[in-house]
Amino acid sequence: MVPRWGLLWLLGAAASCLLEGSRGSSPRTIRVSYTSATEVSPGLPLFSAMGFVDNQLISRYESHTKKMHPRVDWINTLEKEDPKFYNRYTWILQKDQDDFQENVEMLQKRYNQSGGFHIVQMMIFCQVGEDGKRSGHWQYGYDGRDFLSYDMGTSMWTAIDTEAQEIKRKWESETAIKQRFTGYLESTCMEWLQKNDHYGAKSFLRKEPPVVMLSSRTETDGMESHACQVYGFYPKEIDAFWRRDGEVWLQDTLSGFVAPTADGTYYYWLGIQIDPKERDRYRCYVAHDGLQEPLELALKVPGSRSNLWPIVIGGVAGFIVVGAVAGILVFVFLKYKKGNDEPKNEPSRGHIIATSC
C-alpha cells in the first residue's frame, strides 16, 4: 500500500488554472478522490476516481469502463489534441484500479476480516492561496472511517489505530514517500502549468450569465412563499439576495449554497415568505460577471400551490454531482452496519473520511 497518483497527473493540466487564478483571488483547490470496494453495488463500482477543481467535477474514471470520462469541455479538448497524453494516464488509472483492490484485501487481512462488504477511500487535496503559497493534505480511509493522513505543509502523519501506526512507521522511514508528496506540491503543478496552460485557461476565463426564474405559492395561513432560482452561470462567484424598498432584506429568508452542475456551470436559490399586501416592495437581485448589469425581478402573484416545486426539484438536480459523493458515504455506512461479516478486530472509530466539499 503506497500513495497513488494516477489522476493527479491529469489534474496537472488543471493546475494551470489553479495557479493563474490564485493571483489576487480567493484560494483555489485541486482535489482527487479514489474509492475501491469489495463488491459492486448500485451507484458504486468496484473502483472509481474523481478529479475536482474548485469543487467542480472535471473528470471521472470507473472500473467497469476502464476509461476516463470528461465532465468539462476543456478536458475533451485535451483528449482530442493530445491523445497520447490522455491514454497514458488512463493506463495509470487502470493500474491504480488493480493496486487499490490489493489494498482492500491487505486491510481485510490486517483487521482479520473474512469476506463481507469493505471499502477503501483516498483523497488528496492541494490549495494555492492568494499569496501563491501552496499547501496539501492526503487522507486515507477504510470502511468509512479515517485510517491514515499526511499534512504536506507540516510533514506530519496521523494514524488512527494500531494497524495504521504500523504503516505510518514504515512510511516515515521511507524518504521516497515524502519526496513524492513534496514533488507534487512544489513541482508537478508548475510543470503542468507550462505544458497545459492553454487547455484550461480559456475555460476558466469564460463568463456564462445566469438564468433567473421566479416561482411562488400561497400558504394555508394566507402568507406567500417565493423562490428565486439562479442557474447556468460561470464563474461561481455571484451576488443574489432579496431587496425590500431597495435595501437588502434578510428577515424570513432562506438560501441554498452555490452548487456545481453536470454541465460545468453553477446553481443557487433563495426563498422568502411575505405578506401578500407587501408583495410589490420586494425584488430578487442578481449580480454576476456574465451580466452587463444586475437584474432585479419583481415578485409575481402566486398561481397554483405547485408552482414552487419546480425550483425545489431543480435545486436537487443542481447538486446531484456533489450529493453523489456524499451518498457513497451514506451507502457505505448503511451497508457496513448491516454487518455482512462483523470483524474480529474492528478499526477504531474516527471521523468519516472527507471525499466531498
C-alpha positions as CSV (number, residue, x, y, z in Angstrom):
1,M,0.0,0.0,0.0
2,V,1.6,3.3,-1.2
3,P,0.1,6.7,-2.2
4,R,-1.4,6.5,-5.7
5,W,-1.2,9.4,-8.2
6,G,-2.9,8.4,-11.5
7,L,-5.5,11.2,-11.8
8,L,-3.2,13.7,-10.1
9,W,-1.0,13.8,-13.2
10,L,-4.1,14.5,-15.4
11,L,-5.0,17.3,-13.0
12,G,-1.7,18.9,-13.6
13,A,-3.5,20.4,-16.6
14,A,-6.0,21.9,-14.2
15,A,-3.1,23.3,-12.1
16,S,-2.6,26.0,-14.7
17,C,-6.0,27.3,-14.0
18,L,-5.5,27.0,-10.3
19,L,-2.2,28.9,-10.2
20,E,-3.3,31.5,-12.6
21,G,-6.5,32.2,-10.7
22,S,-4.7,32.3,-7.4
23,R,-3.3,35.8,-8.0
24,G,-5.5,38.4,-6.4
25,S,-8.4,36.0,-5.9
26,S,-9.7,33.6,-3.3
27,P,-7.8,30.3,-2.7
28,R,-8.1,27.7,-5.5
29,T,-8.1,24.0,-4.9
30,I,-7.5,20.7,-6.7
31,R,-8.9,17.6,-5.1
32,V,-8.8,13.9,-6.2
33,S,-10.9,11.2,-4.6
34,Y,-10.5,7.4,-5.1
35,T,-12.9,4.7,-4.0
36,S,-12.4,1.0,-4.1
37,A,-14.8,-1.6,-2.8
38,T,-15.0,-5.4,-2.5
39,E,-18.4,-5.6,-4.2
40,V,-20.2,-3.8,-7.0
41,S,-23.3,-2.0,-5.7
42,P,-25.9,0.4,-7.2
43,G,-24.1,3.6,-8.0
44,L,-20.8,2.3,-6.6
45,P,-18.4,0.5,-9.0
46,L,-15.5,-1.6,-7.7
47,F,-13.2,1.3,-8.3
48,S,-13.6,4.9,-9.3
49,A,-11.6,8.1,-9.2
50,M,-12.9,11.7,-9.5
51,G,-11.0,14.9,-10.1
52,F,-12.3,18.3,-8.9
53,V,-11.1,21.9,-9.5
54,D,-12.7,24.4,-7.0
55,N,-15.2,21.7,-6.2
56,Q,-16.2,21.3,-9.8
57,L,-16.0,17.8,-11.1
58,I,-13.8,17.7,-14.2
59,S,-13.2,14.0,-14.9
60,R,-14.3,10.6,-13.6
61,Y,-12.8,7.1,-14.1
62,E,-14.8,4.0,-13.4
63,S,-13.7,0.3,-13.3
64,H,-16.5,-1.1,-15.5
65,T,-15.4,1.1,-18.5
66,K,-11.7,1.4,-17.6
67,K,-11.9,4.9,-19.1
68,M,-11.8,8.5,-18.0
69,H,-15.0,10.4,-18.6
70,P,-14.6,14.2,-19.0
71,R,-17.1,16.3,-17.2
72,V,-16.0,19.7,-18.6
73,D,-15.3,20.8,-22.2
74,W,-11.6,21.6,-21.8
75,I,-10.8,18.0,-20.8
76,N,-12.4,16.9,-24.1
77,T,-10.1,19.3,-25.9
78,L,-7.2,17.9,-24.1
79,E,-8.2,14.3,-25.1
80,K,-8.5,15.3,-28.8
81,E,-5.3,17.4,-29.1
82,D,-3.0,15.1,-27.0
83,P,-4.4,11.6,-27.1
84,K,-1.0,10.1,-26.3
85,F,-1.0,12.0,-23.0
86,Y,-4.6,11.2,-22.3
87,N,-4.3,7.5,-22.9
88,R,-1.1,7.3,-20.8
89,Y,-2.9,8.5,-17.7
90,T,-5.9,6.3,-18.5
91,W,-3.4,3.4,-18.3
92,I,-2.1,4.7,-14.9
93,L,-5.6,4.7,-13.5
94,Q,-6.1,1.2,-14.8
95,K,-3.0,0.2,-12.8
96,D,-4.3,2.1,-9.8
97,Q,-7.5,0.1,-10.0
98,D,-5.6,-3.1,-9.5
99,D,-3.4,-1.6,-6.7
100,F,-6.4,-0.3,-4.8
101,Q,-8.1,-3.7,-5.0
102,E,-5.0,-5.2,-3.4
103,N,-5.1,-2.5,-0.7
104,V,-8.7,-3.6,0.2
105,E,-7.5,-7.2,0.5
106,M,-4.5,-6.2,2.5
107,L,-6.5,-4.2,5.0
108,Q,-9.0,-7.1,5.4
109,K,-6.1,-9.3,6.4
110,R,-4.7,-6.7,8.8
111,Y,-8.1,-6.5,10.6
112,N,-8.6,-10.3,10.5
113,Q,-11.8,-9.9,8.3
114,S,-13.1,-12.7,6.0
115,G,-15.4,-11.6,3.3
116,G,-18.3,-9.0,3.5
117,F,-18.5,-5.5,2.1
118,H,-15.4,-3.3,2.7
119,I,-14.3,-0.1,1.1
120,V,-11.1,2.0,0.8
121,Q,-11.2,5.7,0.1
122,M,-8.4,8.1,-0.6
123,M,-8.4,11.9,-1.0
124,I,-5.6,14.2,-1.9
125,F,-6.0,17.9,-1.7
126,C,-3.9,20.8,-3.0
127,Q,-4.6,24.5,-2.3
128,V,-3.0,27.7,-3.6
129,G,-3.6,30.8,-1.5
130,E,-4.0,34.4,-2.6
131,D,-0.3,34.9,-1.9
132,G,0.7,31.9,-4.1
133,K,1.6,29.7,-1.1
134,R,0.8,26.0,-1.7
135,S,-0.5,23.6,0.9
136,G,-1.7,20.0,0.7
137,H,-3.3,17.1,2.5
138,W,-3.5,13.4,1.8
139,Q,-6.1,11.2,3.6
140,Y,-6.8,7.5,3.5
141,G,-10.0,5.8,4.9
142,Y,-11.2,2.3,5.4
143,D,-14.9,1.3,5.8
144,G,-15.9,4.9,6.1
145,R,-13.5,5.8,8.9
146,D,-10.3,7.7,8.9
147,F,-7.2,5.4,8.8
148,L,-4.1,7.4,7.9
149,S,-3.4,11.0,6.8
150,Y,-0.5,13.3,6.0
151,D,-0.1,17.1,6.1
152,M,2.2,18.2,3.3
153,G,2.9,21.6,5.0
154,T,4.0,20.2,8.4
155,S,5.1,16.8,7.2
156,M,3.0,15.3,10.0
157,W,1.4,11.9,9.8
158,T,-1.8,11.0,11.7
159,A,-2.6,7.3,12.4
160,I,-5.9,6.3,13.9
161,D,-5.2,2.9,15.3
162,T,-2.5,0.2,15.7
163,E,-2.8,-1.1,12.2
164,A,-2.4,2.4,10.8
165,Q,0.5,3.1,13.2
166,E,2.5,0.2,11.6
167,I,2.1,1.7,8.1
168,K,2.9,5.2,9.5
169,R,6.2,4.0,11.0
170,K,7.2,2.3,7.8
171,W,6.4,5.3,5.6
172,E,8.1,7.8,7.9
173,S,11.4,5.9,7.3
174,E,11.0,5.9,3.5
175,T,12.3,9.2,2.1
176,A,10.8,8.4,-1.3
177,I,7.3,8.7,0.0
178,K,7.9,12.2,1.4
179,Q,9.6,13.2,-1.8
180,R,6.6,12.2,-3.9
181,F,4.3,14.5,-1.7
182,T,6.9,17.3,-1.9
183,G,7.3,16.9,-5.6
184,Y,3.6,17.1,-6.2
185,L,3.2,20.2,-4.2
186,E,6.3,22.1,-5.4
187,S,7.0,20.8,-8.9
188,T,4.1,19.0,-10.6
189,C,1.7,21.9,-10.6
190,M,4.3,24.2,-12.2
191,E,5.4,21.6,-14.7
192,W,1.8,21.1,-15.9
193,L,1.2,24.9,-15.9
194,Q,3.9,25.3,-18.6
195,K,2.7,22.3,-20.6
196,N,-1.1,22.6,-20.5
197,D,-1.8,26.2,-19.7
198,H,-3.7,26.7,-23.0
199,Y,-6.2,23.8,-22.3
200,G,-7.8,25.2,-19.2
201,A,-7.2,28.9,-19.2
202,K,-9.9,29.8,-21.7
203,S,-12.4,27.7,-19.9
204,F,-11.7,29.4,-16.6
205,L,-11.9,32.8,-18.1
206,R,-15.3,32.2,-19.7
207,K,-18.3,34.0,-18.4
208,E,-21.8,32.4,-18.6
209,P,-24.6,34.7,-17.5
210,P,-27.2,33.3,-15.0
211,V,-30.7,32.4,-15.9
212,V,-33.1,33.7,-13.2
213,M,-36.6,32.3,-12.6
214,L,-39.2,33.2,-10.0
215,S,-41.9,30.9,-8.6
216,S,-44.4,31.3,-5.8
217,R,-47.3,29.8,-3.9
218,T,-49.9,30.8,-1.3
219,E,-49.7,29.1,2.1
220,T,-52.6,27.9,4.2
221,D,-52.2,30.8,6.5
222,G,-52.5,33.3,3.7
223,M,-48.8,34.2,3.5
224,E,-46.9,33.8,0.3
225,S,-43.7,31.8,-0.3
226,H,-41.5,33.0,-3.2
227,A,-38.3,31.4,-4.6
228,C,-35.7,32.8,-6.9
229,Q,-33.8,30.2,-8.9
230,V,-30.4,31.2,-10.4
231,Y,-28.7,28.7,-12.7
232,G,-26.4,28.2,-15.6
233,F,-23.8,30.8,-14.5
234,Y,-20.0,30.7,-14.5
235,P,-17.8,31.5,-12.7
236,K,-19.3,30.6,-9.4
237,E,-19.0,34.0,-7.7
238,I,-22.4,35.6,-7.6
239,D,-24.4,38.2,-5.6
240,A,-28.0,37.2,-5.2
241,F,-30.3,38.4,-2.4
242,W,-33.7,39.8,-1.6
243,R,-34.4,43.6,-1.6
244,R,-37.2,45.4,0.1
245,D,-37.7,49.0,-0.9
246,G,-34.3,49.0,-2.5
247,E,-32.5,47.7,0.7
248,V,-31.0,44.3,1.4
249,W,-33.7,42.2,3.3
250,L,-32.8,39.1,5.3
251,Q,-35.9,38.6,7.5
252,D,-37.9,35.4,6.8
253,T,-35.5,34.4,4.0
254,L,-33.8,31.2,3.1
255,S,-30.9,30.4,0.7
256,G,-29.0,27.4,-0.6
257,F,-25.3,27.2,-1.4
258,V,-23.6,27.7,-4.8
259,A,-23.5,24.2,-6.2
260,P,-21.9,22.8,-9.3
261,T,-24.0,21.2,-12.0
262,A,-23.2,18.4,-14.5
263,D,-22.7,20.9,-17.4
264,G,-19.9,22.7,-15.6
265,T,-22.0,25.8,-14.6
266,Y,-23.4,26.6,-11.1
267,Y,-26.8,26.8,-9.4
268,Y,-28.1,28.9,-6.5
269,W,-31.5,29.6,-5.0
270,L,-33.1,31.8,-2.3
271,G,-36.6,31.9,-0.8
272,I,-38.7,34.3,1.2
273,Q,-42.1,34.4,2.9
274,I,-44.1,37.6,2.8
275,D,-47.4,39.3,3.4
276,P,-49.1,39.4,0.0
277,K,-50.1,43.0,0.7
278,E,-46.4,44.0,0.6
279,R,-45.5,41.9,-2.5
280,D,-44.7,45.0,-4.6
281,R,-42.0,46.1,-2.1
282,Y,-39.7,43.1,-2.8
283,R,-37.3,42.2,-5.6
284,C,-34.9,39.4,-6.3
285,Y,-31.5,41.0,-7.0
286,V,-28.8,39.2,-9.0
287,A,-25.3,40.5,-10.0
288,H,-22.8,38.4,-11.9
289,D,-19.7,39.0,-14.1
290,G,-21.6,37.4,-17.0
291,L,-24.3,40.1,-16.9
292,Q,-23.9,43.6,-18.4
293,E,-25.9,45.0,-15.4
294,P,-27.6,43.5,-12.3
295,L,-31.0,42.0,-12.6
296,E,-33.9,43.0,-10.3
297,L,-37.1,40.8,-10.7
298,A,-40.4,41.8,-9.2
299,L,-42.4,39.1,-7.4
300,K,-45.4,37.5,-9.2
301,V,-48.9,36.8,-8.0
302,P,-48.9,33.1,-7.0
303,G,-50.7,30.7,-9.3
304,S,-51.4,27.1,-8.2
305,R,-49.8,25.8,-5.0
306,S,-47.5,23.5,-7.0
307,N,-45.7,26.5,-8.7
308,L,-42.8,26.4,-6.1
309,W,-41.9,22.8,-6.6
310,P,-40.1,23.0,-10.0
311,I,-37.5,25.2,-8.2
312,V,-37.1,22.7,-5.4
313,I,-36.6,19.9,-7.9
314,G,-34.2,22.0,-9.9
315,G,-32.2,22.6,-6.8
316,V,-31.9,18.9,-6.1
317,A,-30.8,18.2,-9.7
318,G,-28.3,21.0,-9.4
319,F,-26.2,19.5,-6.7
320,I,-26.5,15.8,-7.7
321,V,-22.8,15.8,-8.6
322,V,-21.9,16.9,-5.0
323,G,-24.6,14.7,-3.4
324,A,-23.5,11.6,-5.2
325,V,-20.2,11.6,-3.4
326,A,-21.9,12.1,0.0
327,G,-24.3,9.4,-1.0
328,I,-21.5,6.9,-1.3
329,L,-20.6,7.6,2.3
330,V,-24.2,7.1,3.5
331,F,-24.4,3.9,1.5
332,V,-21.1,2.6,3.0
333,F,-22.4,3.4,6.5
334,L,-25.7,1.6,6.0
335,K,-24.3,-1.4,4.3
336,Y,-21.4,-1.8,6.7
337,K,-23.8,-1.5,9.7
338,K,-25.8,-4.4,8.3
339,G,-22.8,-6.4,9.0
340,N,-22.1,-9.0,6.3
341,D,-19.3,-10.3,8.4
342,E,-18.6,-8.5,11.7
343,P,-14.8,-8.1,12.1
344,K,-13.0,-9.7,14.9
345,N,-10.6,-6.7,15.2
346,E,-12.6,-3.7,14.0
347,P,-10.8,-0.5,13.2
348,S,-11.2,2.1,16.0
349,R,-13.9,4.6,15.1
350,G,-12.9,8.0,13.8
351,H,-14.5,10.7,11.6
352,I,-15.8,9.8,8.2
353,I,-13.2,10.5,5.7
354,A,-13.9,13.6,3.7
355,T,-14.4,12.9,0.0
356,S,-16.6,15.9,-0.8
357,C,-16.8,19.9,-0.3
